[in-house]
Amino acid sequence: MSEKMKILYVDDEPDNLVGFKASLRLDYHILTAVNIPQAMSCLSNHPDIKVVFCDQRMPGTTGVEFFEEIRISYPLPVRILLTAYADVESIIDAINRGNIFRYVKKPWTEADIVSAIDEASKFYMANSMLSIKNDELQKAYNELNKFAYSVSHDIRGPLAGLLGAIDIARDVDTVEEMREMLYLMEKSLKKLDTYIISMHDYYSMQRGELKITDINFNEIMNELKAIYDVLSITNHVAFKINVKQDDTFRTDAVPLTLILNNLLSNAFKYQDKKRRNKSVEVTIEAEKTLATICIKDTGIGILGNHIGKIFNLFYRANSQEVGSGFGLYNVKSALSKINGKIEVNSVMDQGTTFKVTLPSI
């Protein structure tokens, strides 16, 4: 059974309030107020009110003035004025100042009110959808601005490095110098490749549909270990994995792997290079209904005032390594797809721990 639509009726005559509520209470959730302060309290306590009826002739104010007051602070409820035949000027004033949806003549009939509510409900839904679309459009516009800046920085940067190395390579005379130039070219191309992969992950997360399967955490970590063993050896970082899974766990393997891959990538990338005993530790405990994943590193750490922002699109918490700004944002998007949560605990110059909790689907 669907929840009844909430309607607020404001009138300084108690008999009118009683009659209104008695006529409509079976089909609607009726809230009443005998004055403006009561009406404001109702709006504050019931943000899901969809329609507000108000008598034009209220003591100390008018319905038009009340609507004008709530127009900014409570824009979604549809405003309907109750007025007598003689109040033509008030009606015009209400349309211009209070931005009312329509008016109902007094004395009103139940049919008049029901008709007004039906029209107002449709208008409310249309306005609500428009508001959501506007918010989505603004978010997309903001991301587009950031994306344009990021493209110019993260794509043109590696390309500029590559072109510079090529230019220098034209004048080198020894094999050793050529090898150095090739190394610089390779480094630039790897940065560009990482950025393109991150963009692909980002758009996959935005548009992809869930595909639920049984998850074997040992298999997933064995695949990732094969990838990161090279970094572990070349950068002298101990890579430890501990998986405990006795029950069947179900979720989408694609966002799960993306989460693990991005967190591991950061754990290796932001190691403290001056530290002797560097490590990355992964601990996974998977039960029937919940999986807990901890990824702990001995990295440079994250400043406290950055922790709340690191999951924002294109945000970079430090400059030790040039990143795309997609990684942790992709982690956040992937987590939202599979209803997961993430916690961060970091100490500068000691390391960072990411704790992920995932429900079985």
C-alpha positions, 0 to 999 in steps of 0.5 A: 500500500502506497503512502498517502500524499501529505497536504498542508492546509493553513486557515485561521478558522478552526471549523474550516480546518476540521471540515477540510480534514474530515472530507479528505483524510481517507485519501490523503495525509492532512496536516493543518495549521491555524496560523503562519508559525504553525504552518512553518513548523509543519513544513520544517517537520514534514519535508515531504509535504507536496501541496500547501493550501492557504486562505488569503485572509490570515490575521497579520498577513495574507496567503500571498505573503506566506507563499512569498515567504516559503517560495525560496526556503520550501520551493517544492510544495505546490502552492494553492490559494483559497480566496473569495470571489471579490479577491481578484486583485489578490489573485493577480498579486499571488500569481506575480508575488507568491508564484502560486500554482492555482487558486480555489474559490471560497466556499470550496467544494470537495470536488474543487479541492480534489481536482486541485490536488490531482493537478498539483500532484502531477506538477509536483512530480514534474518539478521534482524530476526537473530538480533532480535532472538539473542537479545531475546536469550541474554535476555533469557540467562540473565533472566536464570542467574538471575533465577538460582540465585533467585531459590537458594536464594528464594527456598533454603532459606525457605527450610533451615529455615524449616529444621532448625526448624524441627531440633530444634523441635526434642529437645523441651520439651514444647507445647509452644516451639513446637508452636513457631517452628510450627510458624517458619515452617509456615512462611518458607512455606508461603514464598516458596508458595508465590515464586511459585505463583509468578513464575506461574504468571510470566510464565502465563504472558509470554505465555498467550493469551488475553481474552477480557471481560467486567470488573466490577471493584466493583466485582474485588475489592470485591474479593480482599477485602475479601483476604486483609481484614485479613491483614488489621485487623491483621496489623491494616491497614485501607483499603479504596476502592473507585470505580467509574464506569458508563460505560462498560470497556473491557480488560483481567481480568487475567492481570488486577487482577494480577496487582491489587493483586501485587500492593495491596500485596506490599502496605500491605507488606511494611507498616511502622510498627512504624506508628500508622495510617497505610492505603491502599487506592484504587481509581478507575475511569473507563470511556468508553475508559480509567480506572485510578487506584491509590493505595496509601499506608503509607509504608516505601517508595522507594528511588529515585535511586531505582524507575527506577529499581523496575520493573526489574526481581528479583530486590528488593528495600529494605530488610524489607520484603523478596520478590521474585523479581517477583511481580513488574516485573509481573505487568510490563509484565501484563501492556504490555499485555493490553497496560497499563502504570504505574507511581510511586510517593514515599517519604521515610517514608511517603508512595508510590502511584502507578498510573495505566492507562489502555485503554479499548480494 
